[in-house]
Amino acid sequence: MSGPIVGKRRLRAELRRLRRERELTQDLVAAEMEWSLSKLIRIENGTVAISVSDLRSLLAYYRVHDPRTVDELLELARAAKRRMWWDEYRALLAGQQITYVGFEAEATSIGEFAPVMFPTLLQTRRYAHATSDVESPLAERRVEFHARRQEELFGREEPPRVELFLDESVLRRGPVPGDEALLVDQLEHAIEFAQRPYADVRVIALNAGYHPGWEGDFTLLEFGADDGVLYRQQLLWEEPELIATYRRNLERLRERALPSEASADLMRQIAHELK
């Protein structure tokens, strides 16, 4: 069974499919259900969760009578309402970040390119503090949130496969001028992380030439064959054509990146130079 975020996504897709298969317009369905049109639109867009009672009524209207199908869809609706660990941090996050974390928690693989700084999943607490807005009263909570993400994601029995591509400049750019020890600590943590069985951390050298990363950072979450979500510029994208493009971009980054051991050697070399 899917988790709450992927399950909610699957449910709304199924409801759209059922309506279109029956060649019904949103206006007609809303009128027959005695709902406002905006309510149905929000349900199909995933803006709001559908209640179990409303879902039962909608499935009956769509003439979905197979008990197994009905039970499965009802369970997806129940799961969407369950409170998750990240809900307590909802007020800290902008845009679609909270939804992204829900997707991340259910991903089977994560591919990310970082052009400016170490990805949050790879950051030490010291590095996270240094790259936070220290003037904000919420800075400490954000650091705590990202540490919790790491703990929840990598502390479970089967962590997702994580593939991180770092521009070489990331390894040399310290967040605090003159504090080389902070960057050394972060580099050593990245080297250790890369040795975990589910992780691969590779460097795109400065002389690698043009590659897809020149367009900026991105993260691709995968949930199985032909099912993924792209996170870019703090927005989530689910269009299949775009997902396919970024799968190819990850492949091109693999071709341009230093091998895993050479990447670790470069990180060791830079850490040694900074000591």
Backbone as CSV, one residue per row, in Angstrom:
resi,resn,N_x,N_y,N_z,CA_x,CA_y,CA_z,C_x,C_y,C_z
1,MET,0.839,-1.187,0.000,0.000,0.000,0.000,0.884,1.249,0.000
2,SER,0.493,2.236,-0.802,1.244,3.480,-0.871,1.152,4.240,0.445
3,GLY,2.150,5.101,0.698,2.107,5.980,1.846,1.133,7.122,1.614
4,PRO,0.985,8.029,2.593,-0.061,9.054,2.511,0.074,10.032,1.352
5,ILE,1.288,10.476,1.013,1.433,11.473,-0.032,1.306,10.852,-1.417
6,VAL,2.046,9.777,-1.655,1.941,9.085,-2.935,0.544,8.490,-3.093
7,GLY,-0.026,8.020,-1.979,-1.382,7.473,-2.016,-2.418,8.520,-2.391
8,LYS,-2.270,9.717,-1.841,-3.186,10.810,-2.169,-3.072,11.165,-3.644
9,ARG,-1.835,11.178,-4.140,-1.595,11.455,-5.561,-2.245,10.388,-6.430
10,ARG,-2.098,9.134,-6.016,-2.686,8.038,-6.779,-4.218,8.110,-6.753
11,LEU,-4.783,8.466,-5.598,-6.236,8.546,-5.464,-6.811,9.616,-6.371
12,ARG,-6.201,10.799,-6.377,-6.760,11.871,-7.205,-6.648,11.524,-8.694
13,ALA,-5.562,10.831,-9.073,-5.421,10.411,-10.467,-6.508,9.394,-10.839
14,GLU,-6.819,8.498,-9.909,-7.833,7.471,-10.152,-9.213,8.106,-10.268
15,LEU,-9.493,9.100,-9.446,-10.803,9.757,-9.512,-10.969,10.523,-10.825
16,ARG,-9.887,11.149,-11.283,-9.962,11.819,-12.585,-10.190,10.796,-13.702
17,ARG,-9.474,9.654,-13.602,-9.623,8.617,-14.630,-11.039,8.069,-14.675
18,LEU,-11.624,7.797,-13.508,-12.981,7.256,-13.457,-13.995,8.215,-14.083
19,ARG,-13.834,9.497,-13.773,-14.777,10.479,-14.333,-14.648,10.559,-15.849
20,ARG,-13.407,10.597,-16.325,-13.197,10.743,-17.773,-13.621,9.487,-18.531
21,GLU,-13.395,8.314,-17.931,-13.833,7.061,-18.564,-15.338,7.060,-18.790
22,ARG,-16.057,7.682,-17.872,-17.509,7.721,-17.968,-17.996,8.932,-18.755
23,GLU,-17.034,9.693,-19.285,-17.333,10.854,-20.125,-18.240,11.847,-19.405
24,LEU,-17.874,12.123,-18.158,-18.628,13.066,-17.342,-17.815,14.345,-17.151
25,THR,-18.482,15.482,-17.193,-17.804,16.751,-16.928,-17.760,17.011,-15.427
26,GLN,-16.851,17.857,-15.005,-16.782,18.223,-13.586,-18.062,18.923,-13.147
27,ASP,-18.642,19.748,-14.023,-19.893,20.447,-13.678,-21.010,19.449,-13.395
28,LEU,-21.118,18.429,-14.242,-22.190,17.444,-14.073,-22.003,16.653,-12.790
29,VAL,-20.787,16.196,-12.532,-20.527,15.410,-11.320,-20.806,16.247,-10.074
30,ALA,-20.342,17.484,-10.067,-20.568,18.361,-8.912,-22.060,18.553,-8.672
31,ALA,-22.811,18.745,-9.737,-24.258,18.954,-9.597,-24.936,17.696,-9.062
32,GLU,-24.577,16.527,-9.594,-25.183,15.277,-9.155,-24.828,14.945,-7.702
33,MET,-23.616,15.308,-7.280,-23.183,15.037,-5.913,-23.655,16.124,-4.939
34,GLU,-24.236,17.189,-5.488,-24.656,18.352,-4.702,-23.458,18.983,-3.988
35,TRP,-22.348,19.054,-4.720,-21.139,19.728,-4.256,-20.966,21.009,-5.066
36,SER,-20.156,21.897,-4.547,-19.753,23.032,-5.371,-18.735,22.538,-6.395
37,LEU,-18.683,23.215,-7.529,-17.706,22.835,-8.548,-16.285,22.962,-8.003
38,SER,-16.043,23.994,-7.199,-14.704,24.213,-6.656,-14.270,23.061,-5.755
39,LYS,-15.223,22.447,-5.040,-14.889,21.314,-4.181,-14.362,20.149,-5.011
40,LEU,-15.048,19.823,-6.109,-14.609,18.716,-6.948,-13.258,19.030,-7.586
41,ILE,-13.079,20.254,-8.038,-11.810,20.645,-8.650,-10.669,20.491,-7.649
42,ARG,-10.900,20.920,-6.399,-9.856,20.830,-5.374,-9.539,19.371,-5.041
43,ILE,-10.558,18.516,-5.033,-10.331,17.090,-4.772,-9.507,16.472,-5.892
44,GLU,-9.867,16.767,-7.144,-9.148,16.182,-8.277,-7.738,16.753,-8.423
45,ASN,-7.532,17.974,-7.947,-6.192,18.572,-7.997,-5.330,18.192,-6.802
46,GLY,-5.952,17.591,-5.788,-5.214,17.223,-4.584,-5.034,18.358,-3.601
47,THR,-5.737,19.478,-3.830,-5.625,20.610,-2.911,-6.237,20.280,-1.560
48,VAL,-7.316,19.508,-1.566,-7.946,19.060,-0.325,-8.112,17.540,-0.384
49,ALA,-8.150,16.926,0.778,-8.381,15.481,0.848,-9.882,15.216,0.833
50,ILE,-10.280,14.119,0.236,-11.691,13.743,0.211,-12.004,12.890,1.433
51,SER,-13.135,13.133,2.053,-13.524,12.343,3.214,-13.940,10.939,2.767
52,VAL,-13.906,10.007,3.690,-14.279,8.632,3.371,-15.747,8.556,2.947
53,SER,-16.613,9.299,3.632,-18.041,9.254,3.276,-18.280,9.846,1.891
54,ASP,-17.609,10.953,1.572,-17.760,11.544,0.238,-17.212,10.610,-0.832
55,LEU,-16.122,9.924,-0.521,-15.547,9.005,-1.499,-16.481,7.837,-1.759
56,ARG,-17.098,7.318,-0.701,-18.058,6.223,-0.892,-19.178,6.659,-1.847
57,SER,-19.689,7.849,-1.620,-20.784,8.351,-2.461,-20.329,8.551,-3.903
58,LEU,-19.117,9.080,-4.068,-18.604,9.330,-5.414,-18.369,8.025,-6.160
59,LEU,-17.826,7.018,-5.474,-17.583,5.727,-6.124,-18.902,5.051,-6.512
60,ALA,-19.910,5.226,-5.675,-21.225,4.668,-6.010,-21.783,5.361,-7.253
61,TYR,-21.596,6.672,-7.331,-22.067,7.412,-8.510,-21.310,6.974,-9.764
62,TYR,-20.035,6.675,-9.620,-19.231,6.211,-10.758,-19.438,4.720,-11.051
63,ARG,-20.295,4.080,-10.259,-20.621,2.655,-10.417,-19.378,1.767,-10.253
64,VAL,-18.590,2.095,-9.234,-17.450,1.253,-8.863,-17.928,0.338,-7.741
65,HIS,-18.130,-0.931,-8.052,-18.742,-1.848,-7.086,-17.815,-2.971,-6.641
66,ASP,-16.679,-3.127,-7.288,-15.761,-4.196,-6.901,-15.257,-3.934,-5.475
67,PRO,-15.533,-4.838,-4.524,-15.169,-4.597,-3.115,-13.684,-4.336,-2.907
68,ARG,-12.850,-5.051,-3.633,-11.407,-4.880,-3.457,-10.964,-3.486,-3.894
69,THR,-11.494,-3.020,-5.030,-11.146,-1.683,-5.525,-11.648,-0.614,-4.580
70,VAL,-12.891,-0.759,-4.118,-13.470,0.216,-3.199,-12.660,0.282,-1.910
71,ASP,-12.323,-0.867,-1.336,-11.557,-0.896,-0.086,-10.184,-0.251,-0.261
72,GLU,-9.559,-0.519,-1.398,-8.224,0.040,-1.648,-8.277,1.565,-1.737
73,LEU,-9.272,2.095,-2.440,-9.389,3.545,-2.580,-9.787,4.209,-1.257
74,LEU,-10.631,3.534,-0.483,-11.007,4.073,0.827,-9.804,4.125,1.761
75,GLU,-8.931,3.118,1.675,-7.731,3.110,2.509,-6.791,4.240,2.106
76,LEU,-6.716,4.543,0.823,-5.896,5.671,0.373,-6.427,6.979,0.952
77,ALA,-7.752,7.109,1.002,-8.362,8.317,1.559,-8.096,8.425,3.058
78,ARG,-8.159,7.313,3.769,-7.875,7.323,5.213,-6.401,7.674,5.465
79,ALA,-5.508,7.074,4.662,-4.071,7.317,4.845,-3.718,8.781,4.619
80,ALA,-4.409,9.432,3.693,-4.114,10.833,3.369,-4.375,11.757,4.557
81,LYS,-5.195,11.321,5.501,-5.540,12.162,6.648,-4.679,11.870,7.884
82,ARG,-3.808,10.865,7.784,-2.981,10.531,8.938,-1.929,11.607,9.181
83,ARG,-1.694,11.894,10.427,-0.685,12.888,10.784,0.693,12.247,10.705
84,MET,1.641,12.941,10.043,2.991,12.439,9.865,3.967,13.318,10.641
85,TRP,5.212,12.835,10.789,6.165,13.556,11.634,6.435,14.964,11.134
86,TRP,6.398,15.155,9.809,6.736,16.471,9.264,5.624,17.501,9.436
87,ASP,4.436,17.088,9.824,3.334,18.034,9.983,3.625,19.093,11.047
88,GLU,4.415,18.731,12.064,4.708,19.703,13.118,5.641,20.815,12.644
89,TYR,6.257,20.632,11.469,7.160,21.641,10.929,6.515,22.428,9.776
90,ARG,5.241,22.216,9.553,4.567,22.789,8.385,4.720,24.305,8.305
91,ALA,4.661,25.001,9.435,4.732,26.460,9.429,6.105,26.992,9.021
92,LEU,7.128,26.133,9.037,8.487,26.571,8.721,8.757,26.637,7.228
93,LEU,7.978,25.909,6.443,8.357,25.637,5.062,7.510,26.423,4.073
94,ALA,8.176,26.863,3.021,7.505,27.676,2.010,7.068,26.814,0.828
95,GLY,6.097,27.338,0.078,5.687,26.704,-1.163,5.307,25.249,-0.982
96,GLN,5.884,24.401,-1.808,5.538,22.984,-1.830,6.547,22.123,-1.088
97,GLN,7.350,22.743,-0.218,8.398,21.998,0.480,7.837,20.885,1.346
98,ILE,6.726,21.144,2.031,6.178,20.131,2.933,5.659,18.929,2.133
99,THR,5.056,19.200,0.973,4.610,18.104,0.113,5.805,17.333,-0.427
100,TYR,6.869,18.074,-0.750,8.093,17.424,-1.241,8.615,16.427,-0.201
101,VAL,8.658,16.837,1.052,9.184,15.957,2.092,8.333,14.697,2.210
102,GLY,7.029,14.842,2.030,6.163,13.668,2.039,6.482,12.716,0.902
103,PHE,6.710,13.268,-0.286,7.124,12.445,-1.423,8.481,11.793,-1.148
104,GLU,9.411,12.592,-0.627,10.753,12.092,-0.336,10.710,10.890,0.603
105,ALA,9.826,10.952,1.592,9.727,9.878,2.581,9.281,8.559,1.965
106,GLU,8.645,8.623,0.783,8.131,7.417,0.148,8.929,7.012,-1.091
107,ALA,9.957,7.781,-1.422,10.729,7.504,-2.632,11.584,6.249,-2.475
108,THR,11.748,5.533,-3.564,12.661,4.387,-3.574,14.058,4.813,-4.008
109,SER,14.148,5.949,-4.719,15.451,6.492,-5.091,15.372,8.007,-5.187
110,ILE,16.501,8.659,-4.886,16.606,10.111,-4.910,17.848,10.487,-5.703
111,GLY,17.676,11.289,-6.741,18.806,11.788,-7.517,18.823,13.304,-7.448
112,GLU,19.975,13.892,-7.104,20.019,15.345,-6.907,21.321,15.924,-7.451
113,PHE,21.208,17.114,-8.048,22.394,17.867,-8.442,22.450,19.142,-7.605
114,ALA,23.616,19.416,-7.003,23.806,20.587,-6.145,24.924,21.455,-6.719
115,PRO,24.620,22.671,-7.197,25.640,23.518,-7.808,26.290,24.526,-6.870
116,VAL,25.685,24.778,-5.711,26.146,25.880,-4.857,26.599,25.402,-3.483
117,MET,25.789,24.569,-2.831,26.154,24.100,-1.494,25.763,22.641,-1.323
118,PHE,26.248,22.032,-0.258,25.925,20.636,0.003,24.411,20.492,0.180
119,PRO,23.816,19.442,-0.385,22.374,19.222,-0.227,22.001,19.061,1.245
120,THR,20.795,19.429,1.591,20.362,19.369,2.989,20.424,17.948,3.546
121,LEU,20.212,16.946,2.701,20.283,15.565,3.177,21.703,15.158,3.540
122,LEU,22.678,15.951,3.128,24.080,15.628,3.355,24.732,16.569,4.371
123,GLN,24.001,17.578,4.810,24.603,18.603,5.662,24.762,18.162,7.112
124,THR,25.891,18.570,7.705,26.050,18.443,9.152,25.237,19.554,9.811
125,ARG,25.036,19.435,11.107,24.298,20.493,11.817,25.042,21.827,11.748
126,ARG,26.373,21.795,11.868,27.158,23.035,11.822,27.022,23.715,10.467
127,TYR,27.096,22.915,9.420,26.962,23.466,8.070,25.544,24.014,7.868
128,ALA,24.539,23.282,8.351,23.149,23.729,8.223,22.936,25.050,8.955
129,HIS,23.510,25.180,10.145,23.412,26.447,10.881,24.032,27.576,10.075
130,ALA,25.212,27.320,9.503,25.952,28.365,8.793,25.256,28.797,7.510
131,THR,24.429,27.937,6.942,23.727,28.278,5.709,22.270,28.652,5.966
132,SER,21.924,28.892,7.222,20.578,29.341,7.585,20.585,30.842,7.819
133,ASP,19.419,31.423,7.763,19.276,32.844,8.066,19.331,33.012,9.582
134,VAL,20.498,33.396,10.087,20.686,33.457,11.537,19.819,34.524,12.192
135,GLU,19.320,35.463,11.390,18.456,36.502,11.942,17.037,35.984,12.197
136,SER,16.699,34.878,11.571,15.338,34.358,11.707,15.192,33.575,13.000
137,PRO,14.107,33.832,13.754,13.882,33.056,14.991,13.567,31.588,14.703
138,LEU,13.270,31.282,13.444,12.932,29.904,13.079,14.141,29.120,12.576
139,ALA,15.316,29.770,12.542,16.507,29.120,11.974,16.833,27.805,12.675
140,GLU,16.811,27.803,13.999,17.146,26.597,14.758,16.150,25.476,14.479
141,ARG,14.883,25.833,14.327,13.864,24.825,14.031,14.073,24.223,12.641
142,ARG,14.522,25.044,11.688,14.786,24.533,10.346,15.949,23.540,10.360
143,VAL,16.984,23.876,11.131,18.117,22.956,11.266,17.638,21.637,11.885
144,GLU,16.819,21.749,12.910,16.256,20.556,13.569,15.421,19.743,12.590
145,PHE,14.654,20.441,11.752,13.807,19.766,10.767,14.639,18.948,9.785
146,HIS,15.709,19.531,9.246,16.518,18.813,8.269,17.281,17.651,8.918
147,ALA,17.677,17.818,10.170,18.313,16.703,10.890,17.308,15.567,11.077
148,ARG,16.069,15.923,11.365,15.012,14.913,11.523,14.760,14.199,10.193
149,ARG,14.781,14.935,9.088,14.629,14.321,7.761,15.677,13.238,7.548
150,GLN,16.923,13.575,7.842,18.007,12.614,7.666,17.794,11.380,8.534
151,GLU,17.413,11.626,9.781,17.200,10.526,10.725,16.076,9.604,10.265
152,GLU,14.966,10.202,9.832,13.813,9.406,9.412,14.100,8.648,8.124
153,LEU,14.820,9.284,7.209,15.045,8.689,5.892,16.111,7.599,5.929
154,PHE,17.209,7.877,6.626,18.344,6.956,6.595,18.401,6.029,7.802
155,GLY,17.505,6.246,8.766,17.490,5.384,9.939,16.565,4.203,9.804
156,ARG,15.827,4.144,8.702,14.882,3.040,8.548,15.576,1.803,7.983
157,GLU,14.867,0.704,8.000,15.464,-0.581,7.610,15.899,-0.590,6.154
158,GLU,15.101,0.015,5.270,15.441,0.061,3.846,15.430,1.504,3.354
159,PRO,16.551,2.214,3.489,16.618,3.589,3.000,16.516,3.624,1.478
160,PRO,16.109,4.768,0.921,16.087,4.873,-0.538,17.504,4.916,-1.103
161,ARG,17.642,4.582,-2.357,18.916,4.747,-3.052,19.123,6.249,-3.260
162,VAL,20.283,6.770,-2.852,20.555,8.209,-2.937,21.767,8.444,-3.827
163,GLU,21.575,9.268,-4.843,22.633,9.590,-5.799,22.770,11.109,-5.832
164,LEU,23.889,11.616,-5.301,24.105,13.053,-5.196,25.265,13.473,-6.085
165,PHE,25.027,14.470,-6.913,26.067,15.028,-7.772,26.379,16.440,-7.296
166,LEU,27.641,16.683,-6.962,28.066,17.973,-6.431,28.995,18.661,-7.417
167,ASP,28.706,19.921,-7.718,29.673,20.694,-8.479,30.945,20.835,-7.639
168,GLU,32.110,20.785,-8.279,33.365,20.857,-7.532,33.454,22.109,-6.677
169,SER,32.856,23.199,-7.132,32.905,24.448,-6.357,32.257,24.306,-4.987
170,VAL,31.285,23.379,-4.862,30.620,23.137,-3.576,31.644,22.695,-2.532
171,LEU,32.610,21.897,-2.965,33.607,21.343,-2.045,34.560,22.414,-1.535
172,ARG,34.682,23.494,-2.257,35.674,24.526,-1.932,35.047,25.791,-1.352
173,ARG,33.723,25.850,-1.324,33.027,27.061,-0.888,32.566,26.903,0.561
174,GLY,33.275,27.502,1.487,32.875,27.449,2.884,31.830,28.495,3.190
175,PRO,30.831,28.188,3.984,29.770,29.149,4.284,30.199,30.277,5.224
176,VAL,31.284,30.065,5.980,31.761,31.096,6.920,33.209,31.441,6.570
177,PRO,33.484,32.669,6.136,34.862,33.038,5.784,35.834,32.783,6.937
178,GLY,36.921,32.105,6.619,37.948,31.856,7.627,37.728,30.631,8.487
179,ASP,36.542,30.016,8.407,36.258,28.826,9.226,36.449,27.575,8.381
180,GLU,37.712,27.244,8.121,38.001,26.065,7.309,37.590,24.775,8.018
181,ALA,37.618,24.779,9.350,37.276,23.563,10.099,35.838,23.136,9.832
182,LEU,34.964,24.100,9.655,33.559,23.782,9.376,33.444,23.038,8.053
183,LEU,34.142,23.539,7.028,34.075,22.900,5.718,34.766,21.538,5.744
184,VAL,35.873,21.408,6.477,36.551,20.115,6.603,35.609,19.093,7.228
185,ASP,34.911,19.495,8.273,33.962,18.602,8.946,32.874,18.152,7.974
186,GLN,32.394,19.088,7.145,31.354,18.750,6.174,31.896,17.804,5.094
187,LEU,33.097,18.045,4.634,33.708,17.169,3.635,33.902,15.759,4.184
188,GLU,34.356,15.652,5.410,34.570,14.327,6.014,33.249,13.586,6.190
189,HIS,32.210,14.333,6.516,30.897,13.702,6.630,30.433,13.198,5.261
190,ALA,30.661,13.980,4.210,30.263,13.576,2.858,31.014,12.307,2.435
191,ILE,32.290,12.217,2.793,33.083,11.024,2.467,32.510,9.796,3.177
192,GLU,32.177,9.973,4.449,31.587,8.861,5.221,30.237,8.455,4.639
193,PHE,29.415,9.444,4.298,28.084,9.162,3.759,28.193,8.369,2.460
194,ALA,29.165,8.728,1.632,29.325,8.074,0.334,29.670,6.597,0.470
195,GLN,30.142,6.176,1.637,30.516,4.780,1.860,29.325,3.914,2.280
196,ARG,28.191,4.531,2.533,27.015,3.758,2.931,26.500,2.964,1.724
197,PRO,25.933,1.796,1.956,25.552,0.920,0.838,24.481,1.490,-0.086
198,TYR,23.685,2.409,0.412,22.598,2.967,-0.400,22.965,4.306,-1.045
199,ALA,24.203,4.789,-0.835,24.565,6.144,-1.255,25.667,6.161,-2.303
200,ASP,25.594,7.177,-3.159,26.649,7.448,-4.128,26.790,8.966,-4.218
201,VAL,27.961,9.474,-3.864,28.228,10.919,-3.919,29.351,11.135,-4.914
202,ARG,29.054,11.871,-5.975,30.032,12.050,-7.036,30.179,13.528,-7.386
203,VAL,31.359,13.883,-7.855,31.703,15.283,-8.114,31.747,15.548,-9.620
204,ILE,31.165,16.675,-10.010,31.293,17.167,-11.380,32.456,18.157,-11.374
205,ALA,33.565,17.773,-11.974,34.765,18.615,-11.946,34.545,19.927,-12.692
206,LEU,35.329,20.935,-12.316,35.186,22.245,-12.937,35.486,22.210,-14.428
207,ASN,36.301,21.244,-14.864,36.650,21.159,-16.275,35.778,20.161,-17.039
208,ALA,34.618,19.815,-16.475,33.743,18.813,-17.098,33.010,19.342,-18.312
209,GLY,33.049,20.660,-18.517,32.342,21.236,-19.654,30.856,21.398,-19.381
210,TYR,30.108,21.732,-20.425,28.667,21.958,-20.267,27.947,20.654,-19.919
211,HIS,27.002,20.728,-19.002,26.191,19.570,-18.613,24.844,20.081,-18.116
212,PRO,23.859,19.199,-17.916,22.516,19.641,-17.527,22.469,20.448,-16.228
213,GLY,23.473,20.278,-15.378,23.487,21.007,-14.120,23.668,22.506,-14.279
214,TRP,24.093,22.944,-15.458,24.253,24.379,-15.685,22.905,25.100,-15.569
215,GLU,21.821,24.370,-15.707,20.487,24.975,-15.614,20.027,25.132,-14.162
216,GLY,20.819,24.637,-13.211,20.479,24.814,-11.804,20.232,23.509,-11.074
217,ASP,19.995,23.637,-9.777,19.790,22.447,-8.949,18.450,21.791,-9.255
218,PHE,18.380,20.502,-8.983,17.121,19.770,-9.125,17.215,18.476,-8.334
219,THR,16.052,17.942,-7.994,15.968,16.639,-7.329,14.894,15.820,-8.023
220,LEU,15.228,14.584,-8.342,14.267,13.678,-8.959,13.982,12.535,-7.987
221,LEU,12.718,12.404,-7.601,12.282,11.331,-6.715,11.602,10.252,-7.543
222,GLU,11.954,9.003,-7.281,11.361,7.880,-8.019,10.614,6.976,-7.043
223,PHE,9.467,6.458,-7.494,8.644,5.583,-6.665,8.486,4.200,-7.272
224,GLY,9.134,3.963,-8.382,8.998,2.698,-9.087,9.086,2.976,-10.571
225,ALA,8.848,1.946,-11.370,8.948,2.087,-12.821,7.997,3.162,-13.337
226,ASP,8.562,4.121,-14.061,7.774,5.167,-14.730,6.911,5.976,-13.777
227,ASP,7.355,6.149,-12.559,6.615,6.961,-11.594,7.599,7.827,-10.824
228,GLY,7.552,9.121,-11.055,8.492,10.017,-10.390,7.946,11.418,-10.228
229,VAL,8.669,12.205,-9.431,8.331,13.608,-9.194,9.623,14.421,-9.257
230,LEU,9.566,15.551,-9.943,10.705,16.451,-10.029,10.494,17.622,-9.087
231,TYR,11.548,17.992,-8.344,11.498,19.174,-7.481,12.558,20.145,-7.974
232,ARG,12.119,21.316,-8.414,13.033,22.314,-8.967,12.481,23.702,-8.699
233,GLN,13.337,24.603,-8.242,12.945,25.976,-7.930,11.779,26.010,-6.941
234,GLN,11.827,25.113,-5.970,10.830,24.986,-4.900,9.431,24.651,-5.420
235,LEU,9.376,24.019,-6.593,8.099,23.601,-7.167,8.174,22.125,-7.533
236,LEU,7.044,21.446,-7.430,6.941,20.040,-7.802,6.358,19.916,-9.206
237,TRP,6.943,19.011,-9.982,6.481,18.786,-11.347,6.247,17.293,-11.533
238,GLU,5.100,16.951,-12.130,4.751,15.545,-12.290,4.536,15.136,-13.742
239,GLU,4.736,16.072,-14.682,4.506,15.764,-16.090,5.464,14.662,-16.560
240,PRO,4.949,13.582,-17.149,5.795,12.446,-17.565,6.939,12.848,-18.501
241,GLU,6.679,13.773,-19.426,7.723,14.182,-20.357,8.865,14.874,-19.624
242,LEU,8.531,15.691,-18.633,9.558,16.392,-17.867,10.354,15.421,-16.995
243,ILE,9.659,14.462,-16.401,10.341,13.447,-15.594,11.331,12.668,-16.463
244,ALA,10.901,12.309,-17.665,11.779,11.573,-18.576,13.008,12.401,-18.941
245,THR,12.816,13.700,-19.140,13.945,14.586,-19.466,14.967,14.599,-18.341
246,TYR,14.496,14.677,-17.107,15.432,14.745,-15.985,16.033,13.387,-15.648
247,ARG,15.378,12.313,-16.013,16.040,11.008,-15.919,17.247,10.984,-16.859
248,ARG,17.049,11.517,-18.064,18.165,11.592,-19.013,19.249,12.535,-18.500
249,ASN,18.837,13.620,-17.850,19.820,14.557,-17.295,20.687,13.883,-16.235
250,LEU,20.072,13.054,-15.393,20.844,12.325,-14.390,21.838,11.379,-15.071
251,GLU,21.408,10.733,-16.137,22.307,9.841,-16.862,23.480,10.618,-17.451
252,ARG,23.230,11.793,-17.961,24.302,12.621,-18.527,25.256,13.083,-17.421
253,LEU,24.722,13.357,-16.242,25.588,13.726,-15.122,26.470,12.550,-14.704
254,ARG,25.924,11.351,-14.726,26.730,10.158,-14.409,27.914,10.036,-15.371
255,GLU,27.652,10.354,-16.631,28.706,10.250,-17.638,29.792,11.308,-17.424
256,ARG,29.410,12.497,-16.944,30.365,13.592,-16.769,31.062,13.574,-15.412
257,ALA,30.440,12.942,-14.422,30.978,12.986,-13.054,32.225,12.128,-12.908
258,LEU,33.047,12.501,-11.943,34.174,11.648,-11.565,33.630,10.339,-10.995
259,PRO,34.354,9.229,-11.152,33.919,7.983,-10.504,33.812,8.177,-8.989
260,SER,33.087,7.293,-8.344,32.819,7.434,-6.907,34.101,7.544,-6.082
261,GLU,35.056,6.658,-6.313,36.279,6.684,-5.512,37.112,7.914,-5.816
262,ALA,37.165,8.323,-7.090,37.899,9.539,-7.447,37.242,10.766,-6.811
263,SER,35.924,10.753,-6.703,35.207,11.854,-6.051,35.577,11.920,-4.574
264,ALA,35.608,10.752,-3.922,35.998,10.706,-2.507,37.441,11.159,-2.330
265,ASP,38.310,10.765,-3.257,39.719,11.183,-3.181,39.851,12.702,-3.295
266,LEU,39.065,13.303,-4.184,39.113,14.759,-4.329,38.645,15.441,-3.048
267,MET,37.604,14.911,-2.442,37.129,15.491,-1.180,38.191,15.358,-0.095
268,ARG,38.866,14.214,-0.042,39.955,14.031,0.949,41.090,15.015,0.694
269,GLN,41.404,15.207,-0.573,42.492,16.116,-0.929,42.173,17.546,-0.503
270,ILE,40.956,17.994,-0.785,40.570,19.368,-0.411,40.531,19.514,1.105
271,ALA,40.012,18.511,1.813,39.980,18.561,3.271,41.400,18.647,3.825
272,HIS,42.323,17.873,3.238,43.723,17.887,3.690,44.350,19.276,3.462
273,GLU,44.041,19.893,2.328,44.585,21.223,2.013,44.073,22.275,2.988
274,LEU,42.850,22.082,3.485,42.252,23.074,4.373,42.717,22.949,5.816
275,LYS,43.276,21.797,6.169,43.687,21.563,7.569,44.964,22.317,7.901
